[in-house]
Amino acid sequence: MPLYAIIATDRADSLADRLAARPAHLARLETLKNEGRLVLAGPFPAVDAVDPGPAGFSGSLIVAEFDGLDAAQSWADADPYRAADVYVSVVVKPFKHVLP
């Protein structure tokens, strides 16, 4: 199954909405993980720190297997962070895993 990168950018001051929608967002990622389709996922801290505190996050990256670009885009469009207006933009691209 091909891989796709989902690259999302948060809106400014999205931390409260991000935290509220996080359980539903993580549940979807757990499903991908349990299906063996998740390569990696995580947020981009808004500052150079593991825990950015009130600075929050500037976006997210997910790399996972999907049947095709349309399926990856549909999955990204249904993300709870989209419904909560955390993300101002989401780009979905085919991804080729080279290393490691």
C-alpha positions as CSV (number, residue, x, y, z in Angstrom):
1,M,0.0,0.0,0.0
2,P,1.4,3.4,-0.9
3,L,2.5,6.0,1.7
4,Y,1.2,9.6,2.0
5,A,2.4,12.5,4.1
6,I,-0.3,14.7,5.7
7,I,1.3,18.1,6.5
8,A,-1.0,20.4,8.5
9,T,-0.5,24.0,9.7
10,D,-2.2,25.3,12.8
11,R,-3.9,28.6,13.1
12,A,-2.5,31.0,15.6
13,D,-3.8,30.5,19.2
14,S,-5.1,27.0,18.4
15,L,-3.8,25.3,21.6
16,A,-7.1,25.2,23.5
17,D,-9.1,23.8,20.5
18,R,-6.2,21.4,19.8
19,L,-6.3,20.1,23.3
20,A,-10.1,19.7,23.3
21,A,-10.0,17.7,20.0
22,R,-6.9,15.7,20.8
23,P,-8.6,12.6,22.2
24,A,-10.6,12.1,19.0
25,H,-7.6,12.9,16.8
26,L,-5.5,10.3,18.7
27,A,-8.2,7.7,18.5
28,R,-8.1,7.9,14.7
29,L,-4.3,7.6,14.7
30,E,-4.5,4.6,17.0
31,T,-6.8,2.9,14.5
32,L,-4.2,3.5,11.8
33,K,-1.5,2.1,14.1
34,N,-3.5,-1.0,15.0
35,E,-4.1,-1.6,11.3
36,G,-0.3,-1.5,10.7
37,R,-0.7,1.5,8.5
38,L,0.9,4.3,10.6
39,V,4.6,5.1,10.0
40,L,4.8,8.2,12.2
41,A,2.7,11.0,13.5
42,G,3.3,14.1,15.7
43,P,3.0,17.8,16.1
44,F,5.5,20.6,15.4
45,P,6.2,22.5,18.6
46,A,5.9,26.3,18.0
47,V,9.1,26.8,19.9
48,D,12.3,24.8,20.2
49,A,11.2,22.6,23.1
50,V,9.7,19.1,23.6
51,D,6.9,20.7,25.6
52,P,6.2,24.1,24.1
53,G,3.8,25.1,26.9
54,P,1.4,27.9,26.1
55,A,3.3,28.5,22.8
56,G,1.5,25.4,21.5
57,F,2.1,23.9,18.1
58,S,2.5,25.1,14.6
59,G,1.2,22.0,12.9
60,S,1.4,18.3,12.5
61,L,2.9,15.6,10.3
62,I,1.4,12.2,9.7
63,V,2.9,9.5,7.4
64,A,0.6,6.5,6.8
65,E,-0.5,4.0,4.2
66,F,-3.7,4.6,2.3
67,D,-5.2,3.0,-0.8
68,G,-4.6,6.2,-2.8
69,L,-4.3,10.0,-2.7
70,D,-8.1,10.4,-2.6
71,A,-8.4,8.1,0.4
72,A,-5.6,9.9,2.2
73,Q,-7.2,13.3,1.4
74,S,-10.6,12.0,2.6
75,W,-9.0,10.8,5.9
76,A,-7.2,14.1,6.4
77,D,-10.4,16.1,5.7
78,A,-12.2,14.1,8.4
79,D,-9.7,14.8,11.1
80,P,-11.2,16.2,14.3
81,Y,-8.6,19.0,14.2
82,R,-10.2,20.2,10.9
83,A,-13.6,20.2,12.5
84,A,-12.3,22.2,15.4
85,D,-10.6,24.7,13.1
86,V,-7.2,23.9,14.5
87,Y,-5.7,23.6,11.1
88,V,-5.6,26.5,8.6
89,S,-4.2,24.3,5.8
90,V,-3.6,20.6,5.1
91,V,-1.5,19.3,2.3
92,V,-1.5,15.6,1.4
93,K,1.3,14.3,-0.8
94,P,2.5,10.9,-1.9
95,F,5.6,9.9,0.2
96,K,8.4,7.6,-0.6
97,H,10.1,6.1,2.5
98,V,13.8,5.7,1.9
99,L,15.6,5.7,5.3
100,P,15.8,4.1,7.8
